[in-house]
């Protein structure tokens, strides 16, 4: 799931479930990921920009 935290930073949340049906949630600060993914390839850059806008 893509969402924003209380500071308006884009985050991605993963729900992980084990064989015993126990669930854990893992969140990632996507702002740092987007900064690292800045590329020169136009097609790839456009995909990344689209992901940023969806947040």
WONORHU-V545514 format. One record per residue. N is the residue number from 1. SS is DSSP state (@ for helix, = for strand, . for the rest). NEAR is the number of other C-alpha atoms within 8 Angstrom. D_CENTER is the distance of its C-alpha to the mean C-alpha in Angstrom with 2 decimals. Layout:
n->(N,N)
ss->(SS,SS)
near->(NEAR,NEAR)
d_center->(D_CENTER,D_CENTER)
This chain:
n->(1,2,3,4,5,6,7,8,9,10,11,12,13,14,15,16,17,18,19,20,21,22,23,24,25,26,27,28,29,30,31,32,33,34,35,36,37,38,39,40,41,42,43,44,45,46,47,48,49,50,51,52,53,54,55)
ss->(.,=,=,=,.,.,.,.,.,=,=,=,=,=,=,=,=,.,.,.,.,.,=,=,=,=,=,=,=,@,@,@,@,@,@,@,.,.,.,.,.,@,@,@,@,@,@,@,@,@,@,@,@,@,.)
near->(5,8,9,10,8,5,5,6,10,13,14,11,11,8,8,8,9,7,5,5,6,7,8,7,8,8,8,7,10,10,9,7,8,10,7,6,8,8,7,5,6,7,6,8,12,8,8,11,8,8,8,9,6,5,9)
d_center->(7.86,5.82,8.01,9.47,11.53,15.26,15.05,13.00,10.06,6.61,4.99,3.70,7.31,9.41,13.12,15.49,19.15,22.14,25.56,26.89,24.42,22.89,19.27,16.88,13.47,11.01,8.34,6.27,6.69,4.39,7.89,9.52,7.58,8.41,11.82,12.46,11.82,14.45,17.09,20.53,20.35,20.38,18.98,15.90,15.47,15.84,13.12,10.61,12.27,12.06,8.28,8.59,11.48,10.07,8.26)
